[in-house]
Amino acid sequence: MNSIHHQLETASNATRDALANSEPKSLRTFTPSQAVFSKSAGVFHWTPEGRRLYDYSSGVLVSNLGHNPTHWTQRFFGYMGWSPELFTSREEYFPAVTMTAYNAITEIETKASERLINSLQRTKHGQNMQQVVWSASGSEAVQKALWACLHRDPNRNLIIATRHGFHGKKGLAGAVTGSECDRERDPRVKFISFPMAECDDIESPSQPFDVAPYRRELDLLWEQYGLKLTCLITEPYLGGGGSYHPPKEYLQMLQQWCSEHDVLFILDEVQANFGRTSEMYAFEAYGIQPDFVCLGKGLGNGVPVSAAVGRRDILDPMPYGMTSDTWSANPISCAAVLATLDEFETRPIMEHAKTMHDVFRRGLVKLKETPLIHKVRGEGMVFGIECHETSKLDAAGVANAVVKQCYLGNQDGLGIHLLGPLAGKVIRVSPPLTITQAEADESLQLLYDLVKATPC
């Protein structure tokens, strides 16, 4: 396949060409930049040519603490038993925490599980967070939570999911994803509406939210299927669906309905956990008490790890091996989780993130002064800016043009790394929570200038 090229990027272009020869394009998500990174630190990436890019994606909401943070890395190495002395030893091998633990137990796994449960249970609504099912990716955590719910009663095999949600591409996680296509992927999954119209813009006047139409959808499903329904899964906000952040009353109604009908409530906050929504966990931001919560991305600050955490009475009856896999509770992942928990528990990250929310809200709303940005949505430190069509390009074309212009940067080569548009025309803005005031001010002004300079 022909790879994307940019002028004056000899090294990056060579890397793109080599990758195009050795990997199919299906392995990558499309973005008009196809950025090549040589190193990263804090809120920045660097290209092989030495250009600096503000990271406005955090690796898809992964590096909430920034890239390669010193304190986190020191803690991570400490939990793994790694030290400079070991690496300068003349011994061929050195004793440290094992890097494989399949069909075995490690002390670091026990510690990570206990610490994560304690962190969840210290919240106001985390009482159901009693056991951890580890995995390596968000879609696997979702799948394991769904397996647990289905195992409760073989006669209750129907799942409710919200339209336009994204839960992954694998197995049942793909089946409950409602943002990829309209067709029903699995007859066990029944979709209900998500209140997108009620959260269309961050500046929309606040209106009383009527839960009744959404409640009626659930009641009709109950009338039709009754005790065949086993669980309901939703995201706290639509991530891949276009950054729609619903009224709290919507999620609270879902949880209340589930409680009334003994339907298990799964909150997939893989994208939203560890500070993105202004609280450590999204269920706290929305004032709801799920039976299961799916965690990932920011959980390991860059190390692949995820978890489904939930009720002991649902998880305990599952037999040996039903939720196991090669990488579940891998010691490296557990060390990353412990280091991440340490950072959030000992440093004022959440307080700083709440301050940065106001800075980013103001800066992103200012983009609506340009003819290219139509709407802004978001909460905490995750936003979506919706692009507007022009006489030359539709909204999707404008969004791609903005992403490319931000990558190319200003006259000094300083740019912004953005992901390809969500739902065709929405650009996500989700920098690390640790971005400084000065970095926020500079990058938001840069974004404004680059959007204005976008040829559309």
C-alpha positions, 0 to 999 in steps of 0.5 A: 500500500502507498503510505502517507508522506509529508514534506521535509520528513525524510526519516518519518516517510521512510518509517511509514514506507517500511511499515506499509510493507510489513503491516496491513493498513487494517492494523492502524486507525486512519488519521491524515497525519500518521505521525511517527514518534521517536520519543515522548515526555510529559505532554510532548511527542517528538518526530524523528526530525526533531519536531515537537508535538503537543499530545492532545490524545494521551494515547487514546486517554491512556497516559493520564499522568503524561509520558514517562513521568519520573515519579511513576517510572521510579515506582514502577521499577521499584515494584518490579525489583529493578535497579541501576545496579542490577543492569550493570551486574556482570551476571547473566541473570538477576533476581527480580519480580517474575515477568510471567505468572500464568497459572501461578500467584504472585505477591504483586498481583495480590497487592494490586488487586487489594489496592484497586478494590480499596481505591474503588470502595473508598468512593461513595458508590463503590460498595459493589467493587469486591473482586477483580478480573484482570485482563490486557485490553478494554474489550477483554474487560468488557467481555469478561464482565458480560461472561460473568453476567451471562453465567449467573443464569443460563435462562437469562441470556439477553443483554441491553446496550446503548446505541452509539456506544463503543465497547471494543471490537472483539467477541461480545464487546463488539456485539454490544458496540452500537457505534460501528454499524446499525445492524444487529450483530448478536441476537442476544443484544437489544439496543436502547437510545442514548440522549445525544440531543440533550448534550449536543453542546457544552454551552447549551442552556441547561434544561430539565431532563425528561427520563420518561421516554428512555424509561419507556424503552426499557419497560417495553423490553421488559414487557417483551423479554422479562427475566430473559434480560440479564444485564445492561451495559453503557459508557458514562459518556459516548467516546467513539460515538462523538463525545456526548456527555449525558445528563446524570439523570439518564445514567441514574435512571438506568441504574435504578431500572436495573436495580428494580428488575434485578438486571446487572448494571455494567459501566464501561469506563475504560476511557473515562477512569482515572481522572478523565471525568473530574473524579477518579472513577466516572461512576462517582462523577455521575452518582451511580453504583454499578454492579460491574465497572470496566477499567483500562487505558489510564489504569496502567498509564501506558502499560497494557492492563484492564480489569472488570471489577464487581460483585463477589456473588456473581463472580464467585460461582464461575469455575476455574479458568472461565475468565483466565488468559495468558496475560491476566494479572501479569506482574508488569501490569500489576506494577503499573497499576500500583505505580498509577494508584500511588501517583493519584493517591499521593499527589494533587492530580485531581485538583490540578485536573479540575483547574485545567478543565476550566482552562480548556473549556474556555480555550476550546469554546473560543474555537467556535469563533472560527467558521470551522468549529461548530460545537464543543462537548466535554467534561473533566479533561476530555472534550470533543470539538465538532467541525462544520462543513464549508463550501469546499468540504463536508464536516468530515473533510474539515475535521481531517484537514484540521487534524493535518494542519495541527500536525504540520504545525506553525512556522517553527514546526511546533504542532499538536497531535490529534487522533482521526475524527470520531463519528466522522467529524468530531475531534477529541481533545484529551491531553494528560491531566498533568499539563501545566498552566503554561503548556495549556495556554500555549497549546490552546493558542496554538490550536486556535491559530492552526484551526484559523490557518486550516485551508478549507 
